[in-house]
Amino acid sequence: MLIGSATWSQVLIIGVVGTALNYLLGDLVILRASSNTVASIIDGLVAAILAYAVMEGWGAVVTRDFWAILLFGVLVAGFEFYFHNYLEKSEEVEP
């Protein structure tokens, strides 16, 4: 929202749905079947595609927000990379 033209409701939808999709797809399926790097990249792609779909569905001008959506995907992928490392090293989290 700070770097694009997304509204609070768009950000809320992207956040809630993106968290659920990335957990189900990225953490439970892909992370267990492949490497942290692959799972993190998929998480970033899912986040960017979801953001694009929500913005497009709302009728927003997505072309001017392309860089914001791309940056969002890269930030999610980077965060997920370090979060997956934490999950794999933590004794409190079931592998």
Secondary structure, 3 states (H helix, E strand, C coil): CCCCCCCHHHHHHHHHHHHHHHHHHHHHHHHHHCCHHHHHHHHHHHHHHHHHHHHHHCCCCCHHHHHHHHHHHHHHHHHHHHHHHHHHHCCCCCC
